[in-house]
Amino acid sequence: MNPRPLLPHIQSPADVKALDEKTLPVLAGEVRQELIRVLSQTGGHLGPNLGVVELTIALHRVFNTPKDKFVFDVSHQGYVHKLLTGRAGRFPTIRQYEGLNGFLLRTESEHDCYGAGHAGTALSAALGMAAARDMLGGKEHVVCVAGDAAFTCGVSFEALNNVSTTTKKLIVVLNDNEWSIAKNVGAVAEYLNRIVANPAYAHLHEKAARFVEWVGGKTARKLAGKVEAGVKNLLAPSVIFEDLGFRYYGPIDGHDLPLLIKTFEFLKTQEEPVILHILTKKGKGYAPALEKPDKFHGLGKFHLDTGDTVPGNTPTYSELLGKTLADFADHNNKIVTITAAMPTGTGLINFAKRHPDRCFDVGIAEGHAALFAAGLAVQGMKPFLAIYSTFMQRAYDMIIHDIALQNLNVALCMDRAGLSGDDGPTHHGLFDIGYLRPVPGIVHMQPKDEEEFADMLWTMANHDGPIAIRYPRGAGTGAKPKAKPKLLEIGKSEVLRHGSRAAIIALGNMVEVALAAADILEKQGVSTAVINARWIKPLDTATIEFFARGCDVVCTMEDHVLPNGFGCSVMEHLADARITTPVVRIGWPDAFIEHGTIPLLRQKHGLTAAAAVEKILSALPAAKALASAKPAA
C-alpha cells in the first residue's frame, strides 16, 4: 500500500516545518514528480527547478516567509517555492492565461518578496532589503539565491562590492550547477570550478557535515574562525569572497537535505555577510533533463517517457539567423557573432558549428557584449549581436554611447521582439522601438516573413553603421528565403495593395493581420491599401504622405506598445507635414501585458483584424468631415 502523499497537504511553509525530517526526501521526490508531470503539459523551466528541490525545502524548513525574505535571481527556479507556499493546487495553471506566472510576482503571493525575470538582479535587491531592515531595526533574515551564472553579471559584482559597507547580516546562496541556460563560460566559471576541483575539498566536504552537526552558537563561531584561518591558506580560490567582506562556506552537496538544514540553522546565527556555495545538478531526477540541460532549461510541452518535444515543420527566425549568417560568413571573414549565454535560443549555435572561432558567448553580460561588439567594429570586423529584445534593454547605454555615437558598424539582432507569450511581462519584447527611435543615426527594421528576413540580414551585412532588426519568437509565415538574398533600399517600404479610402501601414508580423483586415473592409466597400512598412527608422515618409493625402484614414499596426512606437512616429511625421488625415493605431496598450497564448492576448487587447476594421470604420465619418480641410496632394 502506498503511503499517504505529502505534497497535496502542503498548504504553507508551516506544513513543511511540521513534517518529520525523515519524510522530507519523500516530499522532495513528490515535488520532482509534480514538476515533471505538470511541465510536460504546460512547458516551462524544468531543469532549474529540478536542481533546487532540496535547497528550497531546506530554506522553508529553517526560515519563516513572508517575514524572512527569499530573493531568487531570475526566479525561473521559483516553481518549488510556489508548490510549498500554498499554490500547489493551482500549479497545473502555471504559464497559462490567468494562471500562475512562470516567475515570481509580488502580486501573486505574500511569500514572493521580489519579482524578477532577468539575471543578476538578486544580490542588489537583497542588499537593499537588508539595508532597509537594519535601518528599521528589523530582525528578519534576507536570503539571496543566485546561480553561478549570475556572478558573470556586472551588476552582481557591483552589489558584492557594497555588501561589507552596507549591512552586517546577509545570506547568499551560490547555487553552482555549471549552467545558466547554456554551459557557463569565462573566468568566473573557471574560478568556481577550481574551488570545486581542488583535491583538498574532497576531505573538507566530508568534514563539513560533521562540523555543522556538533557545533553551534558561540562555539560554532569560534571554531569557524579557526577553521577559516587554516582553510584560507590552504584554498586560495575562496579568498575573493572573503576579500569582498563575506564569510565563505562550502562547497557542499546541494541535494543533501539534512546537511542543508543544519548548515542554514548555523548560518542564520551569523552576524556577518555569508556565502554558502552549494553544488547541484540541473535536471536532477529526470534523465532527459540531465542529459540535455540546455534544452530543459526552458521548453514547451514534452513526452514524459522520452523528454522529446514535437519539432516544428517551419524553421524559426532564430534558426534562420544562425544558418543565414553562417552562409554569409563562408564568404566574408569579417562577420562575427556574439550572444549573451543563449547560443541555442538565439540560433547562433548553428553559426558556431561552422565558424566556432568567430562565435562568442560572453555569458549573461549584455552590456559587455555590446561594448565587445564595439571593439570588434573599431578593428574592422562586422559583429552581429544577437540578444532577446527584453535583454537588449540592459545594453542601452552602450548602444547610444559606444555604438551609435561613434557610428560603429554593429548589427543588433533583437530576437523575441513583440509578445513572448507564456513567459509573460518580463520577457515580452515590447519596448525596443521606443528605446531605439530617439538614437541618432541608427537604422531599425522588421521583416514581414522569413524571405524578407534573409534580405534584411544581407542588407545589414552590407551596411556601414549601426543597424538593428527586430523579429518575433518562433516561425513566421513559412516563406522560404531565396538562394541569393537581395539588398533592400533602406527607408523604402513595400506597397502590397493600393486603395483609395483607407491605408493600413503594418510592421513585421502584423502585415498578415493587415491583409486580413483589408479583405474585410473591401467586402464592406472600403477600398483599402496595405503597406509593408519594413523600416521603423528611417521612415518611408514619401509613401506615408502619399497615402495619407489620398485616403480618408490611416491605420498603423505594430507588435509593440503604442506609446513611443511605430504609430507614434507616423503621427509625428504627418503632424510635422501638416497632414490632418486621422490616424488610428493598433498595438499593445500602455501596460505590462500578462502571460498567455499570443492569439488569446491579441484578442483581448485588440490586435486583430476585426479590431482594426472597427477602428478604421469609426474614423471614416470624421475623415469625411475633415476632407475639406485636407491640403491638396
N, C-alpha and C positions, 0 to 999 in steps of 0.2 A: 504493500500500500504506500502510495506517495505521501510524503509529509505535507502538512498544510503549507501552501505557498506563502511567502513573506511579503513580496512586493505589493500585492493588492491591499495590504493592511498598513502600508506606509503612507500616512496622510500628512506627516510633518516630520521635521528632524527629531522631534521628541520621540517618535516611534523608533527611529534608528537607535537612539540612546537607550531605549527600553529593551532592546534585544539582548539576549545572551551573546557575549562576544564570540563564542564558538559557532554561532549561526551566521555571523557576518559573511564568511566566504560563500555560504549558501545564497545570501542576498546578492552578493556580487555576481554569482552565476545567473541568478534570475534577471538581474539588470542587463547583463550581456545578452541573454536570450531575447529580452524585450526590445533592446536596441536593434538587434539583427532582424527580428520579426517585423517590427514596425517600419524600419527604414527600407526594407526590401519592397514595401508598398508605397512609401512616400518619397524615397530618396533622402539624402542629407549627408551630414558629416559623420560617417560611421567610424572610420579608423581612429580619429582623435578621441572619440568618446569611449571606444573600447579600451583605449590606453589609460584612461583616468578613472576607471570604475573604483578601484581600491582607494585611490587618493581622495576621491570625492566622499566616499563613505567614511573614511577616517576623519576628514575635515568636519563633517557633520556629527560625528561621534564625539569630537573633542570640543568644538566651538559651538556657539549659540547664535545662529542667524535668526531674525534680522538684526539683533543688537550687534553681534560681531559681523564684520564686513568681508565678503569674499569678492575679490576683483579678478575676474578671469580675462586674461589677454585674448583678444579677438572674440571670445565667448562662444565660438563654434563648438567647444568641448563642454558646453554647459548643459547638455541633454541629461546627464546623470543627475546633476544638481536639480533639474526640473523634476525628475522622477522622485526625488527624495524630499521635495518641498511642496507636496500637495497637488502635483499636476500629472500624476501617473494615469489617472482616469482619462485625461484629455490628451495623453501622449500620442495616440494614433492620429490626432489632428495636426501634428507638427508640420509646418511649412505649407499647410493647406489654408485656403482663404478663410479668414475669421477663426483660425485655429492657433495653436502655439507657434510662436516665432522660432526660426532656426537659430537665433542668437538670444542673448539675454536682453530683457527690456524692463526698465524700471516701472513701466505702467502695467506689466504683466503680473508681477508678484512683489510683495514686500521683501522677499528674500533676494531679489535681484537689485543689488545696491548700485550697480553701474552698468549701463548698456554699452555695447561695442559691436564692432564688426570688422574693424581694421586692426592690424597688428601693431604692437609696440606701445600701446596707449596705457596699459595697466599699471606700470610702475609709477608713472607721473600721477595718474589718478589716485592710486592707493596712497602715495606720499601726501597728496593734498588732503585726503581723508584723515590721515594720521596727524597731520599738522593741525587740522581743524579740531580733532579730538583733543589734542594737547592744549590748545587754546581755550577750549570749552571745559576742560577739566574732566573729560570722559575717561572711562577705564576699558572700553571695548577694544577688541583685537581687530587689526586690519591685516588680512592675508591676501597677498598678491600671488596669483598662479600664472606663470608665464612660461611658454615653451622656449626651448633653446634658440629657436629661430628668431624669437622676439628680441633676443640680445644682439642681433645684427642690425636692428633699427637704431638710427642715430638718436631718436628721441628717448630710447631706453637708457642709453648712456648719459644723456642729459639729466635724466632722473637719478641715475646712480650717483652722478657727480654731486647731487644736492642732498642725498639722504642724511649723511652724517651731521650736516649743519642744520637740518630741519626737524628731525624727530629722534627720539631715543628708543622708540619701540615700533618695529615693523617686521613682519614675517614675509619673506619672499620665497616661494617655492619655484625652483628652476626645474621644470619638467623636461628632462632630456630624453628625447626619443630619436634624435638624429635626423628628424624630418620636420619641415614646415608643411609645405604641400609637396614639393619635390625634395630630393635629398639635399640637406643643408650644405652650403658651400662657404668657403672663406676661412680666414684665420680664426674667427671666433669658434666656428665648429671644430676646427683642428685643436684649438686650445682646450675645449671641453673634452675632446677625445683623449687628449694627453692626460688629463686628470683621471679619466676612467681607465685608461690603458696602463697607467703607472703600476708596476708589479706590487708596490708596497700596499696598494689599496686592497688587494686580494686578502691580505692579512687584516687590515683595518676594518674591512667590511664585516668580517666575522666578529670582530671585537665590538663594533658599533652597537649591535643588537644587545649584547650583554651589558654594555655600558649604560644604555638608557633603561635597562631593566632594573638595575640595582642601585642606581644613584638618583638623587632628586634634591630639589630645593637648593639650599646653600652649598651642600656638599657637591652637588652636580656642577654648580657654577665654579666652585674652587677647583675641582678636578678637571673641568673643561678647560680652564685656563692653563693648567699644567699640560694637558694633552695637546692643546692648541699650540703651545710654545714649541713642543717637540715636533709635532706634525708639520708646522710651517717650515721648519728647517729641512724636514725630510721630503716634503712635497711642495716644491716651489710653485707649481701651476695654480694653486688656490690663492696665492698671495694677492692677486689683482683684486679679488673681492675684499680681502682684509684691508688693503690699502685704500679702498673706497669707503671704508667705515662699517663693513659688515663682518659679523662673525660667521664663518663658513662652516657648514656641516655637510658631510656626505662624501661621495655619493652613496646612497642607499637604494635598496630594491623598492621601486615604487609600486610593486604588486604584493608586497609583504604587509598584509593588513595589521597584524599585531605590532610589527616594528614601526609602521607609520603612526599608529595610535600612540604608542609610547613616546615616539620622537616628538609628536606635536604636543603631548602633555608636558614634555620637558621644555620645548621651545616657548610655550606660552608663559613660562615663568621668567623668561629672559628679559631684562630691562635694557636691551640694545638691539639695533637692527640685525637680523639674522637672515642668512640664505641657506635653505635646505636644498641640496642637489639630489634629485631622485632620478632613477633610471627606469624608463617604462618602454613597453613595446606598443607601437602604434598598430592597432588592429588585433590586439591580444584576444584570443578566444574564438577567432573566426579565421580559418586557414586562408581563404582567398584574400582577406584583408591584410594578413601578414605577408603574403607573397607579393602583393601589389599595393604597397602603402600609398603611392601617389594616386592611383585610381580610386581607392576607397577613402581618400581624404574627404571628398565630397562627390557624390554621384547621384544619378537618378534611380529609378526602380531597378531591382536586380532579382535574379533567381536565387532562392535560398540555398539550394543544394550545391550550385556551382559558383555563385557570385557573378555569373555572366549578366551583362546588360544587353539590351537589344540595340544593335548598332543601327544608325540611321542610313538610309539609302543615299542621301544627299550630303556631300561634304559640307562641313560648317565653314563659316567665314574664317575662323581661327585656323582650321586645317589648310584652307586655301592660302592663307597668308604665308605660312611656313613653306609650303610647296612652291608657291609662286616666287617668293623671294629667293629660294634656293635655285630656281631656274635662272633668275636674273644674275645671281652670284656666280653661276657657272661661267659667265662671260664678262663679269665685272668684279675684279678683285678688290675694289674699294668698298663693296657692300658688306656691312657687318650688322649683326642683330644683337639686341640687348633685352633681357627680361629680368623682372624682379621676383624671383623664386617661383615663376609659373611657366616653365618651358612647355609643359603639356597643355595647360589651359589656354595659352596664347597661340598654340600651334607651332611654336619655334622649335619644338622637338624634331619636327620634320626638316627644318633647316639645319639643325645641329647634326643630324645623321650624315648629311652630305658635306657640311662645312664646319666641323667641330671646332676648328681653330678660329672661326670668325663668329661664333655664337657665345655670348657672355651672359651668364646667370650671376647677378650680383647679390642675390639674397633679397630679403624684404627690406629694400633700401631704395625707394623710388627717387628720392632727392638725389642721392649719389648716382643712380642710373642716369638721370638727366644730365648731371654735370659730367659724368663719364662720357656720355654721348657728345657733349660739347667739346671735350678734349679731343675725342676722336675726329670730330669735324674740323677742328683747327688744324689738324695734321693731314687733312685732305681725304679722310675716309667719308663714307656715306652711311652713317648709322641709322638703323630703323629701330626705334624704341617702342616695344610692344608691351603695353600696360593697360589693364582694365580702366575704363573711364573713371570709375569711382575711386581708383587708387592713383590715377594721374593727378588728382587734386593735390596729393601730397607733394608733388614736384612743381607746384605752380610758380613759386618764386624763381626757380631755376629756369622755367620756360620763359619767363619775362626777362629776368636779369641777365641770364647767361646765354640763352639760345637766341631769343628774338632781338634783344638789344644789340648783340654782336652779328646779327643776320647770319647765323651759322646754318650749315647745310644738314639739319637734323630732321628726320621724318618721325612724327608722332603717330603711332598706330593705337587708337583707343578702342579696344575690344569691349564688348558688353555695353556699348552705348545705347541708351534707351532703357526700357524696362528689363530688369533681370529676374522677373517672375517670382519664384518661390523663395529666393534669398531675401527679398524684402528691401526696406529703405536704405540699409547700409551698403547695399550692392547695386542699386539702380544707378545707371549712368545717365542721369537726367540734368546735369549741370554744365557739361563741357562746352556747349555752345556759348552759354553765358560767360564762362570764365575765359574763353579764348577770344570772344568777339572784340574786347577792347584792346587786345595786344597788337600793336602796330606791326605791319609787315608780314603777319602770319597768313598762310593760306589754309583754308579749312573746307572739307568736303565730306559728302556722304553718298555712297552708291545706292542705286535702286535695286540691283541684283548682283549676282556673282560675276557675270561678264563685265559689268561696269566696274566692279571692284578690282579686277585684274588690270583694267585700263587705268584706273586711278593709281594703283601701285606702280605701274610703269611710268605714269606721269610724275609720281613722286620721285622715282629713281632718277629721273632726268631733269628734275627741278633743282635750281640753285637757291637755297634759302630755307627758312623754317616752313614746314608744311605738315598738316595734320589730316588724318582721316578718322572718321567715326563709323563704326559698323556694329550691328546687333549681335546678340548671343544666338548661337545655333546656325541653322541653314537659312538661306534666302528662298528665292523662287525656284531654284534648281537650274537657272540659266547657266550653261556651261561656258567658261571662258574660251575665247578663240586661241588657236595655236600661237598666234602672234598678237599680243595686245597692241592697242593704238594709243598714241598721245592724245590727250584731251586738251582742248583750248581752255586755259584757266579763266574762270569767270564767265563761261558760256554755258547756259542751260540748254535743255533739250525739250522742244515742243512736241508733245506726244499727240495732242489733238487740238484743233482750232475750234473756237466758239465765239459767240458774239455777246452773250448776256452774262455769263459767269466765267471766272478764270480761277482754277484751283492750282496753286503753286505748292507742290508737295516735295518733301525732302526724304530721300532714302527709302526705308521700308514703308513709308506712308503713301508712296506712289500707287501701290496696289489698291489701297483704300480710296485714293482719289479717283482712280479709274472706275471703281465700283460706284462711287457717288455720282460721277459724271453719267454713268449709264442710267441711274435712277432719274437724274434731272432731265436727261434727253427724253426719257419716256413721258415726262411731265411737260414737255415742250420748252424746256430751258436749254438753249444752246450753250454748251459748256466746254471751255478749253482746259486742257490738263498740261501742266508744265512740270517736268522733272528738274527740280532746281539745281541739283548736283553741288552747287557752290554755296557755302554759307558765307565765306569771305574769300575773295571779293564777290559781291552780289552781281548778278547779271541785270544791271539797272536798266539797260535798254529794253530787254524783253519784259521786265516787270512794268515799266512805264507804258509800253505798247499795249499790253492787255488791260492795264488799269485805266487807260484813257478810252479804250474801245469797249469795255464791258461795264455792266451795272454794279457788279460786286466782285471783289477779290477774296478768295479764301486761302489761307496758308495752313499747311498740315505738317506737323513735326512730332517725333518721338522724343520729346524734351519738355521741360517745364515752360509754360508760357512766359513768365517774367524773364526779360532779357534774352529771349530765344530768337529763333529764326523769324517768326512772325513779327516780332518787335522790330527787327532790322528792316523788314519790308515796309512796315508802317512808318518808321522813321524816315526812310528814303522818300516815300510818297509825300509825307508831310513837308519835307525839305523842298520837294519839287512842286509843291502846291497843287497836288492832285488830290481831289476830295472824294474819290470813289471809296465807298465803305469797304472796310477790311474786317472779315471775321476770321478768327483763329481757332484751329483745332490743335490741342496739345494737352499736356498734363497740368493740373491746377497748381497754385502756389501752396503746396503742402507736401509733406513727406508721404509718399504713396506706400500703402501697406503691401504685404506679400500676398501672392495668389497667382493663378494662371493668367497669362497675358490676355487671352480673349475675354476672360471674366472682368479683369480690371479695365480693359479698354471699353467694355460695355458700360461698366459702372461710371467711368469718368468721361465718357463721351468722345472717345477716339475711334469712332466708327463711321462708316459711310452714311448711315441713317442720321447720325448726329450732325454730320457736315451738311447734308441735304436740308435738314431743319433750319440750321443757322443761315444757310445761303438763301433759302426761300423767305425767311423772316427779314432779311436785309434788302430784298429786291424792291418792295414798295418804297422804302426810304431812299433807295438808289434812284428811283424814278423821280422822286421829289427834288433830288439834288441834281438831276440831269441838266437843268438849265444853267446851273452854276458851274458846270464842269468846263475847264479850259479846252479849247479845240486841240485835236491831235496834231 
